[in-house]
Amino acid sequence: MMLRIGIILGSTRPGRNGEAVAKWVQQSATRRSDATFELIDIRDFNLPLLDEPVPPSMGQYSREHTKAWARRIDALDAFVFVTPEYNHSTSGALKNAIDYLYREWNNKAAGFVGYGSAGGVRAVEHLRLIAAELQIATVRAQVQLSLFTDFENFSAFKPAAVHEGALTAMFDQLVAWGTALRTLRQDAARAA
Ligand SMILES: Cc1cc2nc3c(=O)[nH]c(=O)nc-3n(C[C@H](O)[C@H](O)[C@H](O)COP(=O)(O)O)c2cc1C
């Protein structure tokens, strides 16, 4: 079975730069034959601020939007989080979407593409801590896109060529770890 990797677009605001970044990630991924990649726009799921009465780790989802989101994430083996940096962290929308689920994230791998004035590095550092709590294994290689040098007028995405190498390194590590963790996912599925 080919590894299924979700490219999670983590910003929702009108005019977001994230859309062009996520499409660039997806476009680059089409050159690979070791996994399939799909774009997941959290905006499509219309998730309100977390409104589940039971903590997600209990796995008792009651809302239709939660169940739809859970089905989408459950089907994936690994993730590329495309995150903006808002006030030195990730977006509230992405944090909220992550908080909705638990088991669906477990024993999977993730890589990061951050962007912002400082390459999104602080957003990615926060996401790595969040991922640890969800038993997501995060790979070292990451892409850091600067609003100053990878966007014209802070809005038209023109990534410097050097980022292709970082993206490839991230994909390589993500496929390796996503594949290695398959055994744990299968064990967990058997035990459920
Ligand atoms: C609420 C808000 C807070 C921001 N805070 C930071 C920040 O702390 N550090 C940074 O490098 N850029 C910051 N920025 C700039 C964003 O990273 C930049 O506008 C980016 O394009 C936002 O992603 P989006 O266009 O996909 O929403 C901030 C932008 C917004 C809207």
The ligand as a MOL file (V3000), in Angstrom:
LIG
                    3D

  0  0  0     0  0            999 V3000
M  V30 BEGIN CTAB
M  V30 COUNTS 31 33 0 0 0
M  V30 BEGIN ATOM
M  V30 1 C -2.3420 37.7950 13.3740 0
M  V30 2 C -0.9970 37.8020 12.7070 0
M  V30 3 C 0.1320 37.7040 13.4750 0
M  V30 4 C 1.3810 37.6310 12.8730 0
M  V30 5 N 2.4790 37.4510 13.6530 0
M  V30 6 C 3.6600 37.1800 13.0760 0
M  V30 7 C 4.7700 36.8210 13.8740 0
M  V30 8 O 4.7060 36.7640 15.0870 0
M  V30 9 N 5.9300 36.5100 13.2550 0
M  V30 10 C 6.0530 36.5330 11.8900 0
M  V30 11 O 7.1210 36.2060 11.3960 0
M  V30 12 N 5.0190 36.9100 11.1050 0
M  V30 13 C 3.8240 37.2080 11.6710 0
M  V30 14 N 2.7540 37.5440 10.8880 0
M  V30 15 C 2.9300 37.6020 9.4420 0
M  V30 16 C 2.4140 36.3070 8.8210 0
M  V30 17 O 3.2720 35.2270 9.0580 0
M  V30 18 C 2.1840 36.5050 7.3290 0
M  V30 19 O 1.2560 37.5530 7.1620 0
M  V30 20 C 1.6710 35.2530 6.6560 0
M  V30 21 O 1.4620 35.5240 5.2890 0
M  V30 22 C 0.3720 34.7920 7.2870 0
M  V30 23 O -0.0910 33.6300 6.6770 0
M  V30 24 P -1.4280 33.6190 5.7980 0
M  V30 25 O -1.2710 34.7450 4.8000 0
M  V30 26 O -1.4480 32.2800 5.1390 0
M  V30 27 O -2.5600 33.8490 6.7360 0
M  V30 28 C 1.5010 37.6920 11.4670 0
M  V30 29 C 0.3320 37.8250 10.6920 0
M  V30 30 C -0.8950 37.8600 11.2960 0
M  V30 31 C -2.1360 37.9450 10.4240 0
M  V30 END ATOM
M  V30 BEGIN BOND
M  V30 1 1 1 2
M  V30 2 1 2 3
M  V30 3 2 2 30
M  V30 4 2 3 4
M  V30 5 1 4 5
M  V30 6 1 4 28
M  V30 7 2 5 6
M  V30 8 1 6 7
M  V30 9 1 6 13
M  V30 10 2 7 8
M  V30 11 1 7 9
M  V30 12 1 9 10
M  V30 13 2 10 11
M  V30 14 1 10 12
M  V30 15 2 12 13
M  V30 16 1 13 14
M  V30 17 1 14 15
M  V30 18 1 14 28
M  V30 19 1 15 16
M  V30 20 1 16 17
M  V30 21 1 16 18
M  V30 22 1 18 19
M  V30 23 1 18 20
M  V30 24 1 20 21
M  V30 25 1 20 22
M  V30 26 1 22 23
M  V30 27 1 23 24
M  V30 28 2 24 25
M  V30 29 1 24 26
M  V30 30 1 24 27
M  V30 31 2 28 29
M  V30 32 1 29 30
M  V30 33 1 30 31
M  V30 END BOND
M  V30 END CTAB
M  END
